[in-house]
Amino acid sequence: MQANSLSGRHALVTGAARGIGAEIARTLAAEGAVLTLLGRDREALQRVADALPAAASHRVV
């Protein structure tokens, strides 16, 4: 993918607290997508969100 190729797009990532979902969230954030992160463990979701690039726009649900 090209840098920021998803700028202006929104992605809903389920299972974002760990594993594949967390890696998808990191990849989408790096590409410029706005994220909504969903999962069962709010603390783990917040850790993933805190580790996203500073410019990443996201919401933990």
Predicted model as a PDB file, atoms N, CA, C, CB and O in Angstrom, pLDDT in the B-factor column:
MODEL        1                                                                  
ATOM      1  N   MET A   1       0.825  -1.187   0.000  1.00 47.00           N  
ATOM      2  CA  MET A   1       0.000   0.000   0.000  1.00 47.00           C  
ATOM      3  C   MET A   1       0.870   1.252   0.000  1.00 47.00           C  
ATOM      4  CB  MET A   1      -0.939  -0.002   1.204  1.00 47.00           C  
ATOM      5  O   MET A   1       1.982   1.242   0.527  1.00 47.00           O  
ATOM      6  N   GLN A   2       0.369   2.307  -0.582  1.00 57.00           N  
ATOM      7  CA  GLN A   2       1.068   3.574  -0.566  1.00 57.00           C  
ATOM      8  C   GLN A   2       0.820   4.272   0.763  1.00 57.00           C  
ATOM      9  CB  GLN A   2       0.624   4.460  -1.742  1.00 57.00           C  
ATOM     10  O   GLN A   2      -0.206   4.044   1.403  1.00 57.00           O  
ATOM     11  N   ALA A   3       1.752   5.118   1.179  1.00 58.00           N  
ATOM     12  CA  ALA A   3       1.617   5.847   2.434  1.00 58.00           C  
ATOM     13  C   ALA A   3       0.312   6.635   2.454  1.00 58.00           C  
ATOM     14  CB  ALA A   3       2.814   6.788   2.645  1.00 58.00           C  
ATOM     15  O   ALA A   3      -0.019   7.343   1.504  1.00 58.00           O  
ATOM     16  N   ASN A   4      -0.424   6.496   3.558  1.00 69.00           N  
ATOM     17  CA  ASN A   4      -1.687   7.205   3.759  1.00 69.00           C  
ATOM     18  C   ASN A   4      -2.709   6.954   2.660  1.00 69.00           C  
ATOM     19  CB  ASN A   4      -1.427   8.671   3.861  1.00 69.00           C  
ATOM     20  O   ASN A   4      -3.507   7.837   2.346  1.00 69.00           O  
ATOM     21  N   SER A   5      -2.695   5.785   2.083  1.00 89.00           N  
ATOM     22  CA  SER A   5      -3.642   5.465   1.019  1.00 89.00           C  
ATOM     23  C   SER A   5      -5.074   5.335   1.526  1.00 89.00           C  
ATOM     24  CB  SER A   5      -3.232   4.184   0.337  1.00 89.00           C  
ATOM     25  O   SER A   5      -6.012   5.325   0.728  1.00 89.00           O  
ATOM     26  N   LEU A   6      -5.256   5.237   2.846  1.00 92.00           N  
ATOM     27  CA  LEU A   6      -6.603   5.126   3.405  1.00 92.00           C  
ATOM     28  C   LEU A   6      -7.049   6.405   4.100  1.00 92.00           C  
ATOM     29  CB  LEU A   6      -6.666   3.972   4.378  1.00 92.00           C  
ATOM     30  O   LEU A   6      -8.036   6.402   4.835  1.00 92.00           O  
ATOM     31  N   SER A   7      -6.339   7.477   3.874  1.00 90.00           N  
ATOM     32  CA  SER A   7      -6.682   8.759   4.478  1.00 90.00           C  
ATOM     33  C   SER A   7      -8.119   9.131   4.119  1.00 90.00           C  
ATOM     34  CB  SER A   7      -5.701   9.864   4.017  1.00 90.00           C  
ATOM     35  O   SER A   7      -8.521   9.067   2.957  1.00 90.00           O  
ATOM     36  N   GLY A   8      -8.885   9.522   5.145  1.00 87.00           N  
ATOM     37  CA  GLY A   8     -10.278   9.899   4.921  1.00 87.00           C  
ATOM     38  C   GLY A   8     -11.248   8.730   4.955  1.00 87.00           C  
ATOM     39  O   GLY A   8     -12.456   8.931   4.831  1.00 87.00           O  
ATOM     40  N   ARG A   9     -10.747   7.520   5.120  1.00 94.00           N  
ATOM     41  CA  ARG A   9     -11.616   6.328   5.187  1.00 94.00           C  
ATOM     42  C   ARG A   9     -11.782   5.917   6.655  1.00 94.00           C  
ATOM     43  CB  ARG A   9     -11.016   5.138   4.340  1.00 94.00           C  
ATOM     44  O   ARG A   9     -10.927   6.223   7.486  1.00 94.00           O  
ATOM     45  N   HIS A  10     -12.874   5.229   6.971  1.00 95.00           N  
ATOM     46  CA  HIS A  10     -13.144   4.760   8.325  1.00 95.00           C  
ATOM     47  C   HIS A  10     -13.149   3.240   8.335  1.00 95.00           C  
ATOM     48  CB  HIS A  10     -14.491   5.318   8.849  1.00 95.00           C  
ATOM     49  O   HIS A  10     -13.686   2.605   7.428  1.00 95.00           O  
ATOM     50  N   ALA A  11     -12.543   2.659   9.375  1.00 95.00           N  
ATOM     51  CA  ALA A  11     -12.527   1.203   9.514  1.00 95.00           C  
ATOM     52  C   ALA A  11     -13.011   0.819  10.901  1.00 95.00           C  
ATOM     53  CB  ALA A  11     -11.111   0.637   9.258  1.00 95.00           C  
ATOM     54  O   ALA A  11     -12.584   1.400  11.898  1.00 95.00           O  
ATOM     55  N   LEU A  12     -13.896  -0.153  10.962  1.00 96.00           N  
ATOM     56  CA  LEU A  12     -14.375  -0.737  12.206  1.00 96.00           C  
ATOM     57  C   LEU A  12     -13.615  -2.048  12.382  1.00 96.00           C  
ATOM     58  CB  LEU A  12     -15.949  -0.959  12.191  1.00 96.00           C  
ATOM     59  O   LEU A  12     -13.757  -2.964  11.572  1.00 96.00           O  
ATOM     60  N   VAL A  13     -12.806  -2.140  13.443  1.00 97.00           N  
ATOM     61  CA  VAL A  13     -11.975  -3.322  13.668  1.00 97.00           C  
ATOM     62  C   VAL A  13     -12.507  -4.069  14.878  1.00 97.00           C  
ATOM     63  CB  VAL A  13     -10.479  -2.934  13.869  1.00 97.00           C  
ATOM     64  O   VAL A  13     -12.447  -3.564  15.999  1.00 97.00           O  
ATOM     65  N   THR A  14     -13.026  -5.264  14.657  1.00 96.00           N  
ATOM     66  CA  THR A  14     -13.499  -6.093  15.763  1.00 96.00           C  
ATOM     67  C   THR A  14     -12.355  -6.989  16.222  1.00 96.00           C  
ATOM     68  CB  THR A  14     -14.742  -6.943  15.342  1.00 96.00           C  
ATOM     69  O   THR A  14     -11.480  -7.347  15.433  1.00 96.00           O  
ATOM     70  N   GLY A  15     -12.368  -7.346  17.497  1.00 96.00           N  
ATOM     71  CA  GLY A  15     -11.288  -8.174  18.036  1.00 96.00           C  
ATOM     72  C   GLY A  15      -9.967  -7.432  18.060  1.00 96.00           C  
ATOM     73  O   GLY A  15      -8.907  -8.046  17.932  1.00 96.00           O  
ATOM     74  N   ALA A  16     -10.019  -6.109  18.225  1.00 96.00           N  
ATOM     75  CA  ALA A  16      -8.825  -5.271  18.117  1.00 96.00           C  
ATOM     76  C   ALA A  16      -7.940  -5.302  19.351  1.00 96.00           C  
ATOM     77  CB  ALA A  16      -9.226  -3.864  17.842  1.00 96.00           C  
ATOM     78  O   ALA A  16      -6.871  -4.693  19.342  1.00 96.00           O  
ATOM     79  N   ALA A  17      -8.344  -5.985  20.405  1.00 96.00           N  
ATOM     80  CA  ALA A  17      -7.572  -5.980  21.648  1.00 96.00           C  
ATOM     81  C   ALA A  17      -6.286  -6.788  21.571  1.00 96.00           C  
ATOM     82  CB  ALA A  17      -8.414  -6.506  22.763  1.00 96.00           C  
ATOM     83  O   ALA A  17      -5.352  -6.540  22.333  1.00 96.00           O  
ATOM     84  N   ARG A  18      -6.228  -7.742  20.667  1.00 96.00           N  
ATOM     85  CA  ARG A  18      -5.022  -8.582  20.592  1.00 96.00           C  
ATOM     86  C   ARG A  18      -4.970  -9.336  19.277  1.00 96.00           C  
ATOM     87  CB  ARG A  18      -4.975  -9.574  21.767  1.00 96.00           C  
ATOM     88  O   ARG A  18      -5.932  -9.342  18.508  1.00 96.00           O  
ATOM     89  N   GLY A  19      -3.857  -9.960  19.035  1.00 97.00           N  
ATOM     90  CA  GLY A  19      -3.696 -10.838  17.888  1.00 97.00           C  
ATOM     91  C   GLY A  19      -3.865 -10.157  16.547  1.00 97.00           C  
ATOM     92  O   GLY A  19      -3.386  -9.045  16.324  1.00 97.00           O  
ATOM     93  N   ILE A  20      -4.560 -10.855  15.659  1.00 97.00           N  
ATOM     94  CA  ILE A  20      -4.743 -10.371  14.292  1.00 97.00           C  
ATOM     95  C   ILE A  20      -5.493  -9.041  14.274  1.00 97.00           C  
ATOM     96  CB  ILE A  20      -5.494 -11.410  13.456  1.00 97.00           C  
ATOM     97  O   ILE A  20      -5.144  -8.148  13.503  1.00 97.00           O  
ATOM     98  N   GLY A  21      -6.513  -8.901  15.110  1.00 97.00           N  
ATOM     99  CA  GLY A  21      -7.279  -7.653  15.141  1.00 97.00           C  
ATOM    100  C   GLY A  21      -6.417  -6.462  15.511  1.00 97.00           C  
ATOM    101  O   GLY A  21      -6.553  -5.394  14.913  1.00 97.00           O  
ATOM    102  N   ALA A  22      -5.524  -6.624  16.494  1.00 97.00           N  
ATOM    103  CA  ALA A  22      -4.624  -5.545  16.901  1.00 97.00           C  
ATOM    104  C   ALA A  22      -3.662  -5.196  15.775  1.00 97.00           C  
ATOM    105  CB  ALA A  22      -3.841  -5.941  18.163  1.00 97.00           C  
ATOM    106  O   ALA A  22      -3.387  -4.021  15.533  1.00 97.00           O  
ATOM    107  N   GLU A  23      -3.156  -6.202  15.093  1.00 97.00           N  
ATOM    108  CA  GLU A  23      -2.230  -5.951  13.989  1.00 97.00           C  
ATOM    109  C   GLU A  23      -2.933  -5.252  12.828  1.00 97.00           C  
ATOM    110  CB  GLU A  23      -1.603  -7.266  13.510  1.00 97.00           C  
ATOM    111  O   GLU A  23      -2.352  -4.377  12.186  1.00 97.00           O  
ATOM    112  N   ILE A  24      -4.170  -5.631  12.558  1.00 97.00           N  
ATOM    113  CA  ILE A  24      -4.958  -4.958  11.516  1.00 97.00           C  
ATOM    114  C   ILE A  24      -5.156  -3.492  11.896  1.00 97.00           C  
ATOM    115  CB  ILE A  24      -6.339  -5.662  11.315  1.00 97.00           C  
ATOM    116  O   ILE A  24      -5.024  -2.608  11.049  1.00 97.00           O  
ATOM    117  N   ALA A  25      -5.470  -3.231  13.161  1.00 96.00           N  
ATOM    118  CA  ALA A  25      -5.650  -1.848  13.616  1.00 96.00           C  
ATOM    119  C   ALA A  25      -4.373  -1.038  13.410  1.00 96.00           C  
ATOM    120  CB  ALA A  25      -6.062  -1.816  15.100  1.00 96.00           C  
ATOM    121  O   ALA A  25      -4.430   0.089  12.916  1.00 96.00           O  
ATOM    122  N   ARG A  26      -3.224  -1.599  13.782  1.00 95.00           N  
ATOM    123  CA  ARG A  26      -1.953  -0.889  13.606  1.00 95.00           C  
ATOM    124  C   ARG A  26      -1.678  -0.605  12.128  1.00 95.00           C  
ATOM    125  CB  ARG A  26      -0.796  -1.706  14.209  1.00 95.00           C  
ATOM    126  O   ARG A  26      -1.230   0.485  11.772  1.00 95.00           O  
ATOM    127  N   THR A  27      -1.948  -1.583  11.281  1.00 95.00           N  
ATOM    128  CA  THR A  27      -1.695  -1.418   9.841  1.00 95.00           C  
ATOM    129  C   THR A  27      -2.618  -0.358   9.243  1.00 95.00           C  
ATOM    130  CB  THR A  27      -1.885  -2.758   9.102  1.00 95.00           C  
ATOM    131  O   THR A  27      -2.168   0.504   8.488  1.00 95.00           O  
ATOM    132  N   LEU A  28      -3.902  -0.421   9.579  1.00 95.00           N  
ATOM    133  CA  LEU A  28      -4.849   0.559   9.053  1.00 95.00           C  
ATOM    134  C   LEU A  28      -4.521   1.972   9.540  1.00 95.00           C  
ATOM    135  CB  LEU A  28      -6.274   0.183   9.458  1.00 95.00           C  
ATOM    136  O   LEU A  28      -4.624   2.930   8.774  1.00 95.00           O  
ATOM    137  N   ALA A  29      -4.127   2.104  10.811  1.00 94.00           N  
ATOM    138  CA  ALA A  29      -3.766   3.411  11.356  1.00 94.00           C  
ATOM    139  C   ALA A  29      -2.550   3.969  10.625  1.00 94.00           C  
ATOM    140  CB  ALA A  29      -3.483   3.311  12.870  1.00 94.00           C  
ATOM    141  O   ALA A  29      -2.494   5.161  10.324  1.00 94.00           O  
ATOM    142  N   ALA A  30      -1.585   3.113  10.343  1.00 93.00           N  
ATOM    143  CA  ALA A  30      -0.379   3.543   9.627  1.00 93.00           C  
ATOM    144  C   ALA A  30      -0.709   4.009   8.211  1.00 93.00           C  
ATOM    145  CB  ALA A  30       0.644   2.402   9.574  1.00 93.00           C  
ATOM    146  O   ALA A  30       0.002   4.833   7.636  1.00 93.00           O  
ATOM    147  N   GLU A  31      -1.795   3.474   7.659  1.00 93.00           N  
ATOM    148  CA  GLU A  31      -2.220   3.856   6.306  1.00 93.00           C  
ATOM    149  C   GLU A  31      -3.139   5.076   6.313  1.00 93.00           C  
ATOM    150  CB  GLU A  31      -2.928   2.687   5.630  1.00 93.00           C  
ATOM    151  O   GLU A  31      -3.570   5.531   5.253  1.00 93.00           O  
ATOM    152  N   GLY A  32      -3.442   5.608   7.500  1.00 92.00           N  
ATOM    153  CA  GLY A  32      -4.208   6.844   7.585  1.00 92.00           C  
ATOM    154  C   GLY A  32      -5.693   6.699   7.837  1.00 92.00           C  
ATOM    155  O   GLY A  32      -6.411   7.699   7.826  1.00 92.00           O  
ATOM    156  N   ALA A  33      -6.180   5.492   8.063  1.00 94.00           N  
ATOM    157  CA  ALA A  33      -7.617   5.292   8.301  1.00 94.00           C  
ATOM    158  C   ALA A  33      -8.018   5.800   9.689  1.00 94.00           C  
ATOM    159  CB  ALA A  33      -7.982   3.798   8.159  1.00 94.00           C  
ATOM    160  O   ALA A  33      -7.225   5.763  10.629  1.00 94.00           O  
ATOM    161  N   VAL A  34      -9.246   6.268   9.798  1.00 94.00           N  
ATOM    162  CA  VAL A  34      -9.861   6.577  11.088  1.00 94.00           C  
ATOM    163  C   VAL A  34     -10.417   5.268  11.607  1.00 94.00           C  
ATOM    164  CB  VAL A  34     -10.987   7.692  10.970  1.00 94.00           C  
ATOM    165  O   VAL A  34     -11.080   4.544  10.864  1.00 94.00           O  
ATOM    166  N   LEU A  35     -10.158   4.942  12.885  1.00 95.00           N  
ATOM    167  CA  LEU A  35     -10.526   3.628  13.413  1.00 95.00           C  
ATOM    168  C   LEU A  35     -11.546   3.697  14.532  1.00 95.00           C  
ATOM    169  CB  LEU A  35      -9.306   2.917  13.903  1.00 95.00           C  
ATOM    170  O   LEU A  35     -11.549   4.627  15.338  1.00 95.00           O  
ATOM    171  N   THR A  36     -12.410   2.697  14.566  1.00 95.00           N  
ATOM    172  CA  THR A  36     -13.222   2.378  15.724  1.00 95.00           C  
ATOM    173  C   THR A  36     -12.800   0.979  16.136  1.00 95.00           C  
ATOM    174  CB  THR A  36     -14.779   2.473  15.418  1.00 95.00           C  
ATOM    175  O   THR A  36     -12.906   0.031  15.358  1.00 95.00           O  
ATOM    176  N   LEU A  37     -12.315   0.858  17.379  1.00 96.00           N  
ATOM    177  CA  LEU A  37     -11.800  -0.416  17.875  1.00 96.00           C  
ATOM    178  C   LEU A  37     -12.822  -1.072  18.792  1.00 96.00           C  
ATOM    179  CB  LEU A  37     -10.464  -0.214  18.615  1.00 96.00           C  
ATOM    180  O   LEU A  37     -13.304  -0.452  19.740  1.00 96.00           O  
ATOM    181  N   LEU A  38     -13.150  -2.329  18.506  1.00 96.00           N  
ATOM    182  CA  LEU A  38     -14.111  -3.087  19.311  1.00 96.00           C  
ATOM    183  C   LEU A  38     -13.440  -4.330  19.877  1.00 96.00           C  
ATOM    184  CB  LEU A  38     -15.352  -3.478  18.470  1.00 96.00           C  
ATOM    185  O   LEU A  38     -12.565  -4.922  19.246  1.00 96.00           O  
ATOM    186  N   GLY A  39     -13.863  -4.715  21.076  1.00 95.00           N  
ATOM    187  CA  GLY A  39     -13.355  -5.936  21.677  1.00 95.00           C  
ATOM    188  C   GLY A  39     -13.976  -6.134  23.044  1.00 95.00           C  
ATOM    189  O   GLY A  39     -14.700  -5.271  23.540  1.00 95.00           O  
ATOM    190  N   ARG A  40     -13.691  -7.267  23.646  1.00 95.00           N  
ATOM    191  CA  ARG A  40     -14.297  -7.594  24.943  1.00 95.00           C  
ATOM    192  C   ARG A  40     -13.498  -7.070  26.125  1.00 95.00           C  
ATOM    193  CB  ARG A  40     -14.451  -9.083  25.074  1.00 95.00           C  
ATOM    194  O   ARG A  40     -14.048  -6.937  27.219  1.00 95.00           O  
ATOM    195  N   ASP A  41     -12.215  -6.767  25.938  1.00 95.00           N  
ATOM    196  CA  ASP A  41     -11.342  -6.333  27.018  1.00 95.00           C  
ATOM    197  C   ASP A  41     -10.968  -4.864  26.813  1.00 95.00           C  
ATOM    198  CB  ASP A  41     -10.073  -7.222  27.091  1.00 95.00           C  
ATOM    199  O   ASP A  41     -10.049  -4.547  26.057  1.00 95.00           O  
ATOM    200  N   ARG A  42     -11.686  -3.981  27.491  1.00 95.00           N  
ATOM    201  CA  ARG A  42     -11.492  -2.545  27.282  1.00 95.00           C  
ATOM    202  C   ARG A  42     -10.068  -2.102  27.620  1.00 95.00           C  
ATOM    203  CB  ARG A  42     -12.489  -1.756  28.122  1.00 95.00           C  
ATOM    204  O   ARG A  42      -9.516  -1.254  26.918  1.00 95.00           O  
ATOM    205  N   GLU A  43      -9.461  -2.648  28.670  1.00 95.00           N  
ATOM    206  CA  GLU A  43      -8.097  -2.273  29.030  1.00 95.00           C  
ATOM    207  C   GLU A  43      -7.108  -2.659  27.933  1.00 95.00           C  
ATOM    208  CB  GLU A  43      -7.697  -2.932  30.352  1.00 95.00           C  
ATOM    209  O   GLU A  43      -6.211  -1.882  27.604  1.00 95.00           O  
ATOM    210  N   ALA A  44      -7.267  -3.849  27.368  1.00 96.00           N  
ATOM    211  CA  ALA A  44      -6.397  -4.288  26.279  1.00 96.00           C  
ATOM    212  C   ALA A  44      -6.622  -3.423  25.039  1.00 96.00           C  
ATOM    213  CB  ALA A  44      -6.647  -5.777  25.951  1.00 96.00           C  
ATOM    214  O   ALA A  44      -5.669  -3.083  24.337  1.00 96.00           O  
ATOM    215  N   LEU A  45      -7.876  -3.069  24.768  1.00 95.00           N  
ATOM    216  CA  LEU A  45      -8.177  -2.177  23.642  1.00 95.00           C  
ATOM    217  C   LEU A  45      -7.487  -0.822  23.829  1.00 95.00           C  
ATOM    218  CB  LEU A  45      -9.708  -1.984  23.497  1.00 95.00           C  
ATOM    219  O   LEU A  45      -6.937  -0.259  22.882  1.00 95.00           O  
ATOM    220  N   GLN A  46      -7.525  -0.315  25.049  1.00 94.00           N  
ATOM    221  CA  GLN A  46      -6.903   0.980  25.314  1.00 94.00           C  
ATOM    222  C   GLN A  46      -5.389   0.909  25.128  1.00 94.00           C  
ATOM    223  CB  GLN A  46      -7.240   1.454  26.733  1.00 94.00           C  
ATOM    224  O   GLN A  46      -4.784   1.866  24.646  1.00 94.00           O  
ATOM    225  N   ARG A  47      -4.771  -0.209  25.502  1.00 95.00           N  
ATOM    226  CA  ARG A  47      -3.327  -0.372  25.287  1.00 95.00           C  
ATOM    227  C   ARG A  47      -2.990  -0.355  23.795  1.00 95.00           C  
ATOM    228  CB  ARG A  47      -2.833  -1.687  25.925  1.00 95.00           C  
ATOM    229  O   ARG A  47      -2.007   0.259  23.381  1.00 95.00           O  
ATOM    230  N   VAL A  48      -3.808  -1.028  22.999  1.00 95.00           N  
ATOM    231  CA  VAL A  48      -3.598  -1.016  21.542  1.00 95.00           C  
ATOM    232  C   VAL A  48      -3.765   0.409  21.029  1.00 95.00           C  
ATOM    233  CB  VAL A  48      -4.596  -1.985  20.816  1.00 95.00           C  
ATOM    234  O   VAL A  48      -2.939   0.888  20.252  1.00 95.00           O  
ATOM    235  N   ALA A  49      -4.822   1.088  21.454  1.00 93.00           N  
ATOM    236  CA  ALA A  49      -5.083   2.463  21.001  1.00 93.00           C  
ATOM    237  C   ALA A  49      -3.928   3.387  21.395  1.00 93.00           C  
ATOM    238  CB  ALA A  49      -6.415   2.989  21.596  1.00 93.00           C  
ATOM    239  O   ALA A  49      -3.514   4.234  20.604  1.00 93.00           O  
ATOM    240  N   ASP A  50      -3.414   3.226  22.603  1.00 93.00           N  
ATOM    241  CA  ASP A  50      -2.317   4.073  23.072  1.00 93.00           C  
ATOM    242  C   ASP A  50      -1.038   3.847  22.275  1.00 93.00           C  
ATOM    243  CB  ASP A  50      -2.052   3.817  24.545  1.00 93.00           C  
ATOM    244  O   ASP A  50      -0.193   4.739  22.196  1.00 93.00           O  
ATOM    245  N   ALA A  51      -0.890   2.672  21.686  1.00 93.00           N  
ATOM    246  CA  ALA A  51       0.312   2.341  20.916  1.00 93.00           C  
ATOM    247  C   ALA A  51       0.207   2.752  19.444  1.00 93.00           C  
ATOM    248  CB  ALA A  51       0.583   0.854  21.007  1.00 93.00           C  
ATOM    249  O   ALA A  51       1.180   2.632  18.699  1.00 93.00           O  
ATOM    250  N   LEU A  52      -0.961   3.233  19.024  1.00 92.00           N  
ATOM    251  CA  LEU A  52      -1.124   3.667  17.635  1.00 92.00           C  
ATOM    252  C   LEU A  52      -0.340   4.953  17.401  1.00 92.00           C  
ATOM    253  CB  LEU A  52      -2.623   3.876  17.294  1.00 92.00           C  
ATOM    254  O   LEU A  52      -0.068   5.692  18.347  1.00 92.00           O  
ATOM    255  N   PRO A  53       0.026   5.226  16.152  1.00 87.00           N  
ATOM    256  CA  PRO A  53       0.752   6.468  15.854  1.00 87.00           C  
ATOM    257  C   PRO A  53      -0.007   7.686  16.381  1.00 87.00           C  
ATOM    258  CB  PRO A  53       0.982   6.605  14.335  1.00 87.00           C  
ATOM    259  O   PRO A  53      -1.237   7.710  16.389  1.00 87.00           O  
ATOM    260  N   ALA A  54       0.743   8.685  16.816  1.00 79.00           N  
ATOM    261  CA  ALA A  54       0.144   9.879  17.419  1.00 79.00           C  
ATOM    262  C   ALA A  54      -0.872  10.554  16.505  1.00 79.00           C  
ATOM    263  CB  ALA A  54       1.227  10.867  17.785  1.00 79.00           C  
ATOM    264  O   ALA A  54      -1.849  11.129  16.984  1.00 79.00           O  
ATOM    265  N   ALA A  55      -0.655  10.493  15.214  1.00 80.00           N  
ATOM    266  CA  ALA A  55      -1.559  11.140  14.257  1.00 80.00           C  
ATOM    267  C   ALA A  55      -2.821  10.316  13.988  1.00 80.00           C  
ATOM    268  CB  ALA A  55      -0.830  11.391  12.948  1.00 80.00           C  
ATOM    269  O   ALA A  55      -3.747  10.801  13.338  1.00 80.00           O  
ATOM    270  N   ALA A  56      -2.865   9.088  14.476  1.00 82.00           N  
ATOM    271  CA  ALA A  56      -4.006   8.205  14.210  1.00 82.00           C  
ATOM    272  C   ALA A  56      -5.250   8.695  14.934  1.00 82.00           C  
ATOM    273  CB  ALA A  56      -3.685   6.766  14.634  1.00 82.00           C  
ATOM    274  O   ALA A  56      -5.193   9.047  16.112  1.00 82.00           O  
ATOM    275  N   SER A  57      -6.365   8.716  14.231  1.00 86.00           N  
ATOM    276  CA  SER A  57      -7.650   9.073  14.820  1.00 86.00           C  
ATOM    277  C   SER A  57      -8.393   7.778  15.108  1.00 86.00           C  
ATOM    278  CB  SER A  57      -8.482  10.015  13.874  1.00 86.00           C  
ATOM    279  O   SER A  57      -8.607   6.961  14.212  1.00 86.00           O  
ATOM    280  N   HIS A  58      -8.792   7.594  16.383  1.00 85.00           N  
ATOM    281  CA  HIS A  58      -9.444   6.338  16.747  1.00 85.00           C  
ATOM    282  C   HIS A  58     -10.405   6.551  17.909  1.00 85.00           C  
ATOM    283  CB  HIS A  58      -8.400   5.273  17.110  1.00 85.00           C  
ATOM    284  O   HIS A  58     -10.364   7.558  18.616  1.00 85.00           O  
ATOM    285  N   ARG A  59     -11.259   5.569  18.069  1.00 87.00           N  
ATOM    286  CA  ARG A  59     -12.240   5.551  19.154  1.00 87.00           C  
ATOM    287  C   ARG A  59     -12.318   4.131  19.674  1.00 87.00           C  
ATOM    288  CB  ARG A  59     -13.648   6.060  18.679  1.00 87.00           C  
ATOM    289  O   ARG A  59     -12.425   3.188  18.891  1.00 87.00           O  
ATOM    290  N   VAL A  60     -12.265   3.967  20.996  1.00 87.00           N  
ATOM    291  CA  VAL A  60     -12.377   2.648  21.626  1.00 87.00           C  
ATOM    292  C   VAL A  60     -13.816   2.487  22.095  1.00 87.00           C  
ATOM    293  CB  VAL A  60     -11.362   2.485  22.826  1.00 87.00           C  
ATOM    294  O   VAL A  60     -14.352   3.330  22.815  1.00 87.00           O  
ATOM    295  N   VAL A  61     -14.431   1.382  21.669  1.00 83.00           N  
ATOM    296  CA  VAL A  61     -15.831   1.115  22.038  1.00 83.00           C  
ATOM    297  C   VAL A  61     -15.889  -0.178  22.814  1.00 83.00           C  
ATOM    298  CB  VAL A  61     -16.753   1.042  20.783  1.00 83.00           C  
ATOM    299  O   VAL A  61     -16.968  -0.602  23.229  1.00 83.00           O  
TER     300      VAL A  61                                                      
ENDMDL                                                                          
END                                                                             
